[in-house]
Amino acid sequence: MKRILLNKFFLFILFCTVTLCSCGVWSLDSKVKQLRLGMTKQEVVSVLGTSYTHLEAIAVPEGDLETIAYSDNLYGNSYTIRFLNDKLVEWFAGTPDRSPVPVVVPVPHSGHN
């Protein structure tokens, strides 16, 4: 009898764990569906939350470009969000490809010919 109760309790805990963990993933996906181009960063953060990673902030001819990313830790899903002058201009699933920028280091001249 104890063994049956223990098995039922274990199954209940397993069910609750799977259900609660999957809610977080669906929650991020469903929240992203609420985004609209032109939203401010504050509006996006109020929808998606404050747990984002700041990827970059650069000045471009059109103004200030800021890129942040949201991700869930369970399945590794991520979304990249871009703002131009504090307005949402782009979002997509995944993170941008980041190729290293080549750096040219000049070779010092010895001064002797």
C-alpha positions as CSV (number, residue, x, y, z in Angstrom):
1,M,0.0,0.0,0.0
2,K,2.8,2.4,0.9
3,R,4.6,1.6,-2.3
4,I,1.5,2.4,-4.4
5,L,1.1,5.8,-2.6
6,L,4.8,6.5,-3.1
7,N,4.5,5.7,-6.8
8,K,1.5,8.0,-7.2
9,F,3.2,10.8,-5.2
10,F,6.3,10.4,-7.5
11,L,4.2,10.6,-10.6
12,F,2.3,13.6,-9.3
13,I,5.6,15.4,-8.6
14,L,7.0,14.5,-12.0
15,F,3.8,15.7,-13.7
16,C,4.0,19.1,-11.8
17,T,7.6,19.5,-12.7
18,V,7.1,18.9,-16.4
19,T,4.1,21.1,-16.5
20,L,5.7,24.0,-14.6
21,C,8.9,23.8,-16.6
22,S,7.1,23.8,-20.0
23,C,5.0,26.8,-18.9
24,G,8.1,29.0,-18.9
25,V,9.0,28.1,-22.5
26,W,5.5,28.7,-23.8
27,S,5.3,31.8,-21.8
28,L,8.3,33.4,-23.5
29,D,7.0,32.3,-27.0
30,S,3.5,33.7,-26.3
31,K,4.9,36.9,-24.9
32,V,7.0,37.5,-28.0
33,K,3.8,37.3,-30.1
34,Q,2.6,40.4,-28.3
35,L,5.5,42.5,-29.7
36,R,4.8,45.2,-32.3
37,L,7.2,47.2,-34.3
38,G,7.6,50.7,-32.9
39,M,7.2,49.7,-29.2
40,T,9.7,51.4,-26.9
41,K,12.3,49.4,-25.0
42,Q,10.3,50.1,-21.8
43,E,7.2,48.6,-23.4
44,V,9.1,45.5,-24.6
45,V,10.6,45.0,-21.2
46,S,7.2,45.3,-19.6
47,V,6.0,42.5,-21.8
48,L,9.0,40.2,-21.8
49,G,10.5,41.0,-18.4
50,T,13.8,42.3,-17.1
51,S,15.9,39.1,-17.4
52,Y,17.6,39.9,-20.7
53,T,21.2,40.0,-21.9
54,H,22.6,43.2,-23.4
55,L,24.4,42.2,-26.6
56,E,25.5,45.5,-28.1
57,A,24.9,49.3,-28.3
58,I,26.4,51.1,-31.3
59,A,26.0,54.4,-33.0
60,V,24.9,54.2,-36.6
61,P,24.1,57.0,-39.1
62,E,20.4,56.6,-38.3
63,G,20.9,56.9,-34.5
64,D,21.5,54.6,-31.6
65,L,21.1,50.8,-32.2
66,E,20.7,48.6,-29.2
67,T,20.5,44.8,-29.2
68,I,19.3,42.6,-26.3
69,A,18.4,38.9,-26.1
70,Y,16.0,36.9,-24.1
71,S,16.4,33.2,-23.6
72,D,14.9,30.3,-21.6
73,N,17.3,28.1,-19.8
74,L,15.4,24.9,-20.2
75,Y,15.4,24.4,-23.9
76,G,17.9,27.0,-25.1
77,N,15.3,29.0,-27.1
78,S,16.3,32.6,-27.5
79,Y,15.1,35.8,-29.1
80,T,17.1,38.8,-30.3
81,I,15.5,42.2,-30.0
82,R,16.8,45.3,-31.7
83,F,15.9,48.9,-31.0
84,L,16.8,52.0,-33.1
85,N,16.5,55.2,-31.1
86,D,14.5,53.3,-28.4
87,K,12.0,52.0,-30.9
88,L,11.6,48.3,-31.7
89,V,12.7,47.7,-35.3
90,E,13.5,44.0,-35.4
91,W,13.1,40.7,-33.4
92,F,13.9,37.2,-34.4
93,A,14.3,33.7,-32.9
94,G,18.0,32.9,-32.2
95,T,21.0,35.1,-31.7
96,P,22.9,36.9,-34.4
97,D,26.0,35.3,-35.9
98,R,28.9,37.0,-34.4
99,S,32.0,36.7,-36.5
100,P,35.2,38.1,-34.9
101,V,36.2,41.4,-36.3
102,P,39.7,41.2,-37.8
103,V,42.3,43.5,-36.1
104,V,45.3,44.6,-38.1
105,V,48.3,45.1,-36.0
106,P,51.0,47.2,-37.7
107,V,54.5,45.7,-37.7
108,P,57.0,48.3,-36.2
109,H,59.8,49.4,-38.5
110,S,63.3,48.9,-37.3
111,G,64.4,52.2,-38.8
112,H,67.5,50.6,-40.5
113,N,67.5,50.1,-44.2
